[in-house]
Amino acid sequence: MAEKYDIFYRVHSQKFGWLGWAKNGENAGTEGYSYRLESIQILILPKNARSFTTGESFKKKNNAINENDWKISKINSSTLKTKVNSQIVLSLELSKKVDNVNGTYSWRNETTGEEGTLGAFKSDEKVEWIPLSAGMYTITVNAEDNDGKNDTAQIKIQVDNEKITKEDAFFTAHRGLRSRAPENSIPAFTLAGQTGFDSIETDVNETKDGVFVLSHDENLKAVCGVDVNISDLTYEELCDFTKYHIIKGNGVNNYSAEELKIPRVEEFLDICQQYGCIPQLDTKNLNSFESVQELYNILEERNIENDVIVTSFNNLYLQLLREMNSEIILTYGIETTDVPDIEWLRKYDVGVSVSSGKIASMNLNEYKTDQIDINVYSVTNRARLESLIADGITSFTVDDILWDEE
């Protein structure tokens, strides 16, 4: 067959397009560029039937260092730390002057996960960029010349919001000021009040005999080192603080066993009243639906039923409370992929308290359009707080003081 026919072929390569024709076993395509082979064209013709005026059929990348090689020496930035809505000027510095180097800048906000591009550029052009949200940004440059030689470089830029004052948002202390004292303890609640939080959050459980006490977990093994459920103890039994007291948390050694006893809800409410903080009660584990009424009665007896926030991951608790009081502030907790029905939130006039890790995957515009209040918990660092404020969130449950103190 080889004596009677010529086999012609050419390939379409990523970046280069159609290359020239090759025949009868000659090399075709590219080598060393890692470009895709996107198409191939083959002709079988009688021997010497025709010839082709053709360009180069095979391109091989020369990886040897020679005088024409270049690379990105650095990305120049007018600043490595700036504020939101401030202009940044970026430029590229090559190892040698080379014509016809083109590429793109792209960015990623490592704090929020947002990303985008700044468009195409020539190597000697300056690029102006204004970041619109706070966070740690990674700027990546991909540059390439006409021969397919390419290089990549990165730079990091910290973008902060302007000064954040306590008046810029509504700040709730998560289980008290847990960064400085054990969570859900009298000292943590007291410190939160003394440092000026707008609200203090705590978790409500119920003893065997119907007393409301404060602990995130119903079981006390992690908190007190005793494997027992609060609902299996009477309040009198729980008052044995030599056995049942908080044994872990920040600053735990600064307090006595008595100071770290499991508090009653009434003690918490007293501290909130003393420092002018709004109590926020997360109803964790109640013995029955009747317990919701009993807890509400405590608030009503103190004449604070319209001056508290009640949060729950149990929508039935919230429905019962709404039936008792049309004015009480209610919030539904969201920490998984289960998102409450907007119609239900509207019907019962319930806001949402969303896990900081979950909020990025939610469509907040739907909540904002329906004027549903949004709180984010638990925000643990300043950069995350700044990015959320930039997104229009103004209510946060935090583990520490994240605003700028005077």
Secondary structure by P-SEA (a helix, b strand, c coil): ccccbbbbbbbbbccccbbbbbccccccccccccccccbbbbbbbccccccccccccbbbbccccccccccccbbbbccccccccbbbbbbbbccccccccccbbbbbccccccccccccccccbbbbbbbccccbbbbbbbbbcccccccccbbbbbbbccccccccbbbbcccccccccccccaaaaaaaaaaccccccbbbbbccccccccccccccccccccccccccccccccccccccccccccccccccccccccccaaaaaaaaaaabbbbbbcccccccaaaaaaaaaaaaaacccccbbbbcccaaaaaaaaaaccccbbbbbbcccccccaaaaaaabbbbbccccccccccaaaaaaaccbbbbcccccaaaaaaaaaaccccccccccccccc
